[in-house]
């Protein structure tokens, strides 16, 4: 998500908070020292400088950190795509990979550069996503999502093989590059009680929340070119040793 998209998302949350707390356009305008029309335009366009967003947060009695946390809680309710849409995506690994980059808020220019895709190829991929009902393509390749974000994937669905393959390849990549400072890999197997396993699982869920929170903050304050596309893979549970290491 670029900084403009991030502010747009935050404004949606902020508007709801202000409404819940009884603020009106008039009272916000008075606090900001601007006209009511300016405030209405501000929330309609959902685009302004970060300094203005911080001012409105202060009026609502929120810190930016509070607002981001609220946004993440809302965004954490991931929903499945219709099964037929997943089936369509499963027919083209390229289209699926392209969608994964889009919903990771990587901009089209960067996707083109890193994936060596021409403008025409990007356009055709966007049209494919439009055809199967995920986006509506607007002028200048602007995207309107027709599905709820974030997306939750069926791990036992049509995309199962692609999801497994991608994650196993990434784990192998992390192992191969573990000596590089940009990577960290760790694996262990121990005897543990169910209570301890549950505690570790909760720590993993918190790690995912921290990952999302920090990414949201970074995408607000850094240019896309200064950010690394980063992946997190975690898993814990009973170890089926004979399935993995046949003896």
C-alpha positions as CSV (number, residue, x, y, z in Angstrom):
1,X,0.0,0.0,0.0
2,X,1.5,3.3,-0.9
3,X,1.2,6.3,1.4
4,X,-1.8,7.7,-0.4
5,X,-3.7,4.4,-0.2
6,X,-2.6,4.1,3.5
7,X,-4.0,7.5,4.3
8,X,-7.2,6.7,2.5
9,X,-7.7,3.5,4.6
10,X,-6.9,5.3,7.8
11,X,-9.3,8.1,6.9
12,X,-12.1,5.5,6.6
13,X,-11.4,4.3,10.2
14,X,-10.9,7.9,11.5
15,X,-14.3,9.0,10.0
16,X,-16.0,6.2,11.9
17,X,-14.3,7.1,15.1
18,X,-15.3,10.8,14.8
19,X,-18.9,9.8,14.0
20,X,-19.0,7.5,17.0
21,X,-17.6,10.2,19.3
22,X,-20.2,12.8,18.2
23,X,-18.0,15.1,16.1
24,X,-19.6,16.9,13.2
25,X,-18.0,18.5,10.1
26,X,-18.7,21.9,11.6
27,X,-17.0,21.1,14.9
28,X,-14.0,19.6,13.1
29,X,-13.7,22.6,10.9
30,X,-13.8,25.0,13.9
31,X,-11.0,23.0,15.6
32,X,-8.9,23.0,12.4
33,X,-9.6,26.7,11.6
34,X,-10.9,25.9,8.1
35,X,-14.3,25.9,6.4
36,X,-16.9,23.1,6.8
37,X,-16.6,22.7,3.0
38,X,-12.9,22.0,3.3
39,X,-13.5,19.3,5.9
40,X,-16.2,17.7,3.8
41,X,-13.8,17.6,0.8
42,X,-11.1,16.3,3.0
43,X,-13.1,13.2,4.0
44,X,-14.6,12.8,0.5
45,X,-11.2,12.7,-1.2
46,X,-9.5,10.9,1.7
47,X,-6.3,12.5,0.7
48,X,-4.2,15.1,2.5
49,X,-0.8,15.6,4.0
50,X,0.2,13.5,7.0
51,X,0.4,16.6,9.1
52,X,-3.3,17.2,8.5
53,X,-4.2,13.6,9.4
54,X,-2.3,14.0,12.6
55,X,-4.3,17.1,13.4
56,X,-7.6,15.3,12.9
57,X,-6.3,12.4,15.1
58,X,-5.6,14.9,17.8
59,X,-9.1,16.3,17.6
60,X,-10.5,12.8,18.0
61,X,-8.2,12.2,21.0
62,X,-6.2,9.5,19.2
63,X,-2.6,9.0,18.5
64,X,-1.5,7.8,15.0
65,X,-0.5,4.5,16.7
66,X,-4.1,4.1,18.1
67,X,-5.5,4.7,14.6
68,X,-3.2,2.2,13.0
69,X,-4.0,-0.4,15.6
70,X,-7.7,0.1,14.9
71,X,-7.1,-0.3,11.2
72,X,-5.2,-3.5,11.7
73,X,-8.0,-4.9,13.9
74,X,-10.5,-4.2,11.2
75,X,-8.2,-5.6,8.5
76,X,-7.5,-8.8,10.4
77,X,-10.9,-10.1,9.5
78,X,-9.7,-11.8,6.3
79,X,-12.4,-13.4,4.1
80,X,-12.3,-16.2,1.5
81,X,-12.8,-15.5,-2.1
82,X,-15.6,-17.4,-3.8
83,X,-14.5,-20.9,-4.6
84,X,-15.1,-20.3,-8.3
85,X,-12.7,-17.4,-8.2
86,X,-10.0,-19.4,-6.5
87,X,-10.6,-22.1,-9.2
88,X,-10.0,-19.5,-11.9
89,X,-6.8,-18.3,-10.3
90,X,-5.5,-21.8,-10.0
91,X,-5.5,-22.0,-13.8
92,X,-2.7,-19.4,-14.0
93,X,0.1,-19.2,-11.5
94,X,1.2,-16.0,-13.1
95,X,-2.1,-14.3,-12.5
96,X,-2.2,-15.6,-8.9
97,X,1.4,-14.3,-8.2
98,X,0.4,-11.0,-9.7
99,X,-2.6,-10.8,-7.4
100,X,-0.5,-11.6,-4.4
101,X,1.8,-8.7,-5.2
102,X,-1.2,-6.4,-5.6
103,X,-2.8,-7.3,-2.3
104,X,0.7,-6.8,-0.7
105,X,0.3,-3.2,-1.9
106,X,3.3,-3.4,-4.3
107,X,2.7,-0.7,-6.9
108,X,2.4,-1.6,-10.6
109,X,5.6,0.2,-11.6
110,X,7.6,-1.8,-9.1
111,X,5.9,-5.1,-10.1
112,X,6.8,-4.3,-13.7
113,X,10.4,-3.6,-12.9
114,X,11.0,-6.6,-10.5
115,X,9.0,-9.1,-12.5
116,X,10.2,-7.8,-15.9
117,X,6.7,-7.3,-17.2
118,X,5.8,-4.8,-19.9
119,X,3.0,-2.3,-19.5
120,X,1.0,-4.4,-22.0
121,X,1.6,-7.6,-19.9
122,X,0.5,-5.8,-16.7
123,X,-2.6,-4.5,-18.4
124,X,-3.5,-8.0,-19.6
125,X,-3.1,-9.4,-16.1
126,X,-5.3,-6.6,-14.7
127,X,-7.9,-7.4,-17.3
128,X,-7.7,-11.1,-16.3
129,X,-8.4,-10.1,-12.6
130,X,-11.3,-8.0,-13.8
131,X,-12.7,-10.8,-15.8
132,X,-12.8,-13.2,-12.8
133,X,-14.4,-10.5,-10.6
134,X,-11.6,-9.5,-8.3
135,X,-11.1,-5.9,-9.4
136,X,-12.6,-3.2,-11.5
137,X,-10.0,-1.6,-13.8
138,X,-10.4,2.2,-14.0
139,X,-8.7,4.9,-16.1
140,X,-4.8,5.0,-15.9
141,X,-4.8,1.4,-14.5
142,X,-6.3,2.5,-11.2
143,X,-7.8,-0.4,-9.3
144,X,-11.0,-0.8,-7.4
145,X,-11.3,-4.0,-5.5
146,X,-14.6,-5.9,-5.8
147,X,-13.6,-8.3,-3.0
148,X,-12.9,-7.7,0.7
149,X,-9.3,-7.3,1.8
150,X,-7.3,-8.9,3.2
151,X,-7.9,-12.2,1.4
152,X,-7.9,-15.5,3.3
153,X,-6.8,-18.5,1.1
154,X,-8.3,-21.9,1.4
155,X,-5.3,-24.0,2.3
156,X,-7.2,-27.1,1.1
157,X,-8.7,-25.5,-1.9
158,X,-7.9,-25.1,-5.6
159,X,-4.7,-23.1,-4.9
160,X,-3.4,-25.5,-2.3
161,X,-0.5,-26.8,-4.4
162,X,0.6,-23.4,-5.4
163,X,0.5,-22.1,-1.8
164,X,2.5,-25.1,-0.6
165,X,5.0,-24.8,-3.4
166,X,5.6,-21.1,-2.9
167,X,6.1,-21.4,0.9
168,X,8.4,-24.4,0.6
169,X,10.5,-22.6,-2.0
170,X,10.7,-19.6,0.3
171,X,11.7,-21.7,3.3
172,X,14.4,-23.3,1.1
173,X,15.5,-19.8,0.0
174,X,15.8,-18.7,3.7
175,X,17.9,-21.7,4.5
176,X,20.2,-21.1,1.6
177,X,20.6,-17.5,2.6
178,X,20.7,-17.9,6.4
179,X,24.3,-16.5,6.5
180,X,23.1,-13.3,4.9
181,X,22.2,-10.5,7.4
182,X,18.8,-9.9,5.7
183,X,17.6,-13.4,6.5
184,X,16.8,-15.3,9.6
185,X,15.9,-19.0,9.7
186,X,15.2,-21.2,12.8
187,X,13.8,-24.7,13.2
188,X,13.5,-26.9,16.3
189,X,11.7,-30.0,17.5
190,X,11.1,-30.6,21.2
191,X,8.8,-32.5,23.6
192,X,6.3,-30.0,25.0
193,X,3.0,-29.9,26.9
194,X,-0.2,-28.9,25.2
195,X,-0.2,-25.8,27.4
196,X,3.2,-24.7,26.2
197,X,2.4,-25.4,22.6
198,X,-0.7,-23.1,23.0
199,X,1.5,-20.4,24.5
200,X,3.9,-20.6,21.5
201,X,1.0,-20.5,19.1
202,X,-0.3,-17.3,20.7
203,X,3.2,-15.8,20.5
204,X,3.2,-16.6,16.8
205,X,-0.2,-14.9,16.3
206,X,1.3,-11.8,18.1
207,X,4.3,-11.9,15.8
208,X,2.0,-11.8,12.8
209,X,0.1,-8.9,14.3
210,X,3.4,-7.1,14.9
211,X,4.5,-7.9,11.3
212,X,1.3,-6.3,9.9
213,X,1.5,-3.3,12.3
214,X,5.1,-2.4,11.4
215,X,4.4,-2.9,7.7
216,X,1.5,-0.5,7.9
217,X,3.6,2.1,9.7
218,X,6.5,1.8,7.2
219,X,4.2,2.1,4.2
220,X,2.9,5.4,5.6
221,X,6.3,7.0,6.2
222,X,8.6,5.5,3.6
223,X,8.7,5.7,-0.2
224,X,8.0,2.3,-1.9
225,X,11.5,2.2,-3.3
226,X,12.9,2.3,0.2
227,X,11.0,-0.8,1.4
228,X,11.8,-4.4,0.9
229,X,9.1,-6.9,-0.1
230,X,9.3,-9.2,3.0
231,X,7.7,-12.5,3.7
232,X,7.0,-14.2,7.0
233,X,6.3,-17.9,7.3
234,X,5.7,-19.6,10.7
235,X,4.3,-22.9,11.7
236,X,4.2,-25.1,14.8
237,X,2.4,-28.2,15.8
238,X,2.8,-32.0,16.3
239,X,5.8,-33.3,14.3
240,X,4.8,-36.3,12.1
241,X,8.4,-37.5,12.0
242,X,7.8,-40.7,10.1
243,X,6.0,-38.8,7.3
244,X,8.9,-36.4,7.0
245,X,11.8,-38.8,7.8
246,X,10.7,-42.3,6.7
247,X,12.8,-45.0,8.5
